[in-house]
Every structure is written in C-alpha cells, then in structure tokens.
Amino acid sequence: MKNYLILGGTGKTGRRIATRLAAAGHEVRTASRTGGDVQLDLDDPATHAPAFAGIDAAYLLEPGSVEGDNNPPRLAAVVDAAVDAGVRRLVLLSAPGADHDQHPLHATEQAVRGSGLEWTVVRPGWFAQNFSEDFWLPAVRSGTLALPAGEGRVPFVDAEDIADVAVAGLTEDRHAGEVYELTGPRAIGFGEAAELISAASGKPLQYLAVTPETFLEQQIARGVPRPAAERMTHLIGLGSTGALEGLTDGVERAVGRAPRRFEDFVVTAAATGCWS
C-alpha cells in the first residue's frame, strides 16, 4: 500500500483516479482549495507542505488551464513542496503542444520535469466527457450544440482512458520520464458526435456551426470572463482547421490496449441519465 495525493480530486480525471487507487487498496487523499480531504491552495504556500506529508506519489494539474482559461501557472511552488516532503513520483495532467515555450502549460511541465523526481506527463486531447459533464452539457440538453468548429474532426479521448494512464504512471515504475499524448481511436465531426449522442440518449440533438464571433458573444453574454471566452473560442476554432485530427498511440503505449471508442462513451454516458 502507498499513499497518493490527487489534486482536483472531484474533477473529471481526479475522481476517477482516486476511485481506482482506493479500489486497489491504496491510501488516497484528495486536495483542493476548499474541499477534498486536505486543503491545498495554490496561492497559499502555507497549505502546500502539510498536503504532501507522508505522500509517495501525486497527481498534479493546473486548475483551469487545461480547460481554457488564462491563469498564470501556479504549480511550481507546489512541485517544490513535493520535493521537500520526499515525494517520489509526480504525474502531471498537461495538454498537447505544451513542449512549446509559449504554451500556457509549458512552464508547469518544465517545473515537473526539472524537479529531480520521477515524473510522467499526460497530454490528453479534447475529453469526450465535455459533452456529458462539463462545457457542452447544457447545450446538449438544450438540443442544439452551437460551436465554431466547422466541419473539423476531433479524436475525443475518454476520461476513463486518461485515468487509466495516470494511475499507471503513479503506480508503475516503467512510466518514469514518459510523455503520453492521448487521443481516441478515430477523429469524428461534431455533427456525427451529435448523431451518436442523440441515438444513445433518445433525445434530438443538432450541431450548428457558428462563427467564432457569434460564439464569443454568446459566451460573454452567459457570464464567461472575456479572457476565458476568447481562449475557449480559439481552442474550439482549431477544430475547424483540421489541426486536431491527428491520432496518437499514447493509450496503447501506456496501458497496452486501444483507447475507448466514442460510440461506447455515449452509451455509458446515456445510462447515467446525464442527458435526460
């Protein structure tokens, strides 16, 4: 049995990782600013050392930055606290392109990779669960998915796969020093995604391609801060360019199997009633 600290323990990946580790008999602590088993406020250094006391390995993420806001990286001090506490291993949730120095997560990756600890970096593409748990769920429930993605296709990756890879990185020695780019097994358009969701849920859903300007205005009108709305518009707009269609073998390299299909994701999600 080992002790693990999971940042974002109630999020799409964190809660799945925590569940897997606990089921395997490990001690798991979830950490967040206001909830979780222990308090860890990225902006309050006094909370860092206590959170890592007795921890063997930790799952880290920059809150928000993978999901589209422009917050500056704040994990460097947390990484230092992990080193000082004697943590052996870190797994970082990052994003594609973070090897470029202008990427919002580049500095965070460098802090983890330069920590002197064993590390694994996980770079998933767009989550399939964005349709069922987060960004696009209200739109799906409304029956109209209006996005500036044109006819572009995306190989959506299942958060279950991300969790499996992260757990492997936390618990298995062979993943030290690896960077895993994660995608689903094939790229699909938003129109096809809407059709699959509709078939699984039994509810009508249409995809409506809108301009970036229209989407940006809609997000701001809904109360999304302009910087976050602009970044979200930019990221989704990349889908219209074909830049996100590429497939990777990260899931297979990490856990020895093919990634989950979007067709299976929609059946599983529909069974939870999330689209009812």
JOVENQUI-V395398 format. One record per pair of residues at least 4 apart in sequence whose ideal C-beta (glycine too) atoms are under 7 Angstrom apart, sorted by the first residue. I is the first residue (numbers start at 1). J is the second residue. If there is no record, write none. Layout:
{{I,J} {I,J}}
This chain:
{{1,25} {1,26} {1,27} {2,26} {2,56} {2,57} {3,27} {3,54} {3,55} {3,56} {4,21} {4,26} {4,28} {4,55} {4,56} {4,57} {4,58} {4,170} {5,29} {5,31} {5,51} {5,52} {5,55} {5,58} {6,14} {6,17} {6,18} {6,28} {6,30} {6,31} {6,59} {7,14} {7,31} {7,40} {7,59} {7,60} {7,61} {8,13} {8,14} {8,32} {8,61} {8,63} {9,14} {9,15} {9,18} {9,30} {9,31} {9,32} {9,36} {10,14} {10,15} {10,30} {10,32} {10,35} {11,15} {12,127} {12,129} {12,133} {12,134} {12,159} {13,17} {13,93} {13,159} {13,162} {13,163} {13,166} {14,18} {14,30} {14,59} {15,19} {16,20} {16,159} {16,160} {16,163} {17,21} {17,59} {17,163} {17,166} {17,167} {18,22} {18,28} {18,30} {19,23} {20,24} {20,163} {20,167} {21,26} {21,28} {21,167} {22,26} {22,28} {29,37} {29,38} {30,36} {30,37} {31,36} {31,37} {31,38} {31,40} {31,51} {32,36} {32,40} {33,39} {33,41} {38,50} {38,51} {39,47} {40,47} {40,48} {40,51} {41,47} {42,74} {42,75} {42,78} {43,74} {45,77} {47,51} {48,52} {48,77} {48,78} {48,81} {49,53} {49,81} {49,84} {49,85} {52,58} {52,81} {52,82} {52,85} {52,87} {53,85} {55,85} {55,87} {56,87} {56,88} {57,87} {57,88} {57,89} {57,170} {58,82} {58,87} {58,90} {59,91} {59,166} {59,170} {60,75} {60,78} {60,90} {60,92} {60,112} {61,66} {61,93} {62,66} {62,73} {62,74} {62,75} {62,105} {62,108} {64,69} {64,71} {65,69} {65,71} {65,104} {65,105} {66,93} {66,95} {68,228} {68,231} {68,232} {68,235} {69,227} {69,228} {69,231} {70,104} {70,227} {70,228} {70,231} {73,105} {73,107} {73,108} {75,79} {75,108} {75,111} {76,80} {76,111} {77,81} {78,82} {79,83} {79,111} {79,112} {79,115} {80,84} {81,85} {82,87} {82,90} {82,117} {83,87} {83,115} {83,116} {83,117} {87,117} {88,117} {88,118} {89,117} {89,118} {89,170} {90,112} {90,115} {90,117} {90,119} {91,120} {91,122} {91,166} {91,169} {91,170} {92,108} {92,109} {92,112} {92,119} {92,121} {92,122} {93,122} {94,98} {94,105} {94,109} {94,121} {94,122} {94,123} {95,105} {95,123} {96,123} {96,125} {96,181} {97,103} {98,103} {98,105} {98,106} {98,109} {98,123} {100,106} {101,106} {105,109} {106,110} {107,111} {108,112} {109,113} {109,121} {110,114} {111,115} {112,119} {112,121} {113,119} {115,119} {118,176} {119,176} {119,177} {120,169} {120,175} {120,176} {120,178} {121,179} {122,162} {122,165} {122,166} {122,169} {122,180} {122,182} {123,179} {123,180} {123,181} {123,182} {124,157} {124,162} {124,182} {125,154} {125,155} {125,157} {125,182} {125,183} {125,244} {126,130} {126,154} {126,156} {127,156} {127,157} {127,159} {128,156} {128,157} {128,158} {128,159} {128,184} {128,262} {128,265} {129,133} {129,134} {129,159} {130,134} {130,135} {130,136} {131,136} {131,137} {131,140} {131,193} {131,197} {132,137} {132,269} {132,274} {133,137} {136,140} {136,145} {137,141} {137,274} {138,142} {139,144} {139,145} {139,146} {140,145} {140,197} {140,205} {140,275} {141,275} {143,204} {143,205} {143,206} {144,206} {144,208} {145,190} {145,194} {145,205} {145,207} {145,208} {146,208} {146,210} {147,190} {147,210} {147,215} {147,236} {148,210} {148,211} {148,212} {148,215} {148,233} {148,236} {148,237} {148,240} {149,190} {149,209} {149,236} {149,239} {149,240} {150,209} {150,240} {151,189} {152,189} {152,239} {152,240} {152,241} {152,242} {152,244} {153,187} {153,188} {153,189} {153,245} {154,187} {154,188} {154,239} {154,244} {155,183} {155,184} {155,186} {155,187} {155,245} {155,247} {156,184} {156,262} {157,161} {157,162} {157,182} {157,183} {157,184} {157,259} {158,184} {158,259} {158,260} {158,265} {159,163} {160,164} {160,260} {161,165} {161,182} {161,251} {161,259} {161,260} {162,166} {162,182} {163,167} {164,168} {164,255} {165,169} {165,180} {165,182} {165,250} {165,251} {165,254} {165,255} {166,170} {167,171} {168,172} {168,175} {168,254} {168,255} {169,175} {175,254} {180,250} {180,253} {180,254} {181,248} {181,250} {182,248} {182,250} {182,251} {183,247} {183,248} {183,259} {184,259} {184,261} {184,262} {185,258} {185,259} {185,261} {187,245} {187,247} {188,192} {188,193} {188,262} {189,193} {190,194} {190,207} {191,195} {191,207} {192,196} {193,197} {193,262} {194,198} {194,205} {194,206} {194,207} {195,199} {196,200} {196,262} {196,263} {196,266} {197,201} {197,205} {197,266} {197,275} {198,203} {198,204} {198,205} {200,266} {200,267} {200,270} {201,270} {201,275} {203,275} {210,214} {210,215} {211,215} {212,216} {212,233} {212,237} {213,217} {214,218} {215,219} {215,233} {216,220} {216,229} {216,230} {216,233} {217,221} {218,222} {219,224} {219,229} {219,232} {220,224} {220,226} {220,229} {224,228} {224,229} {225,229} {226,230} {227,231} {228,232} {229,233} {230,234} {231,235} {232,236} {233,237} {238,243} {238,244} {239,244} {249,253} {250,254} {251,255} {251,259} {252,256} {252,257} {252,258} {260,264} {260,265} {262,266} {264,268} {265,269} {266,270} {267,271} {269,274} {270,275}}
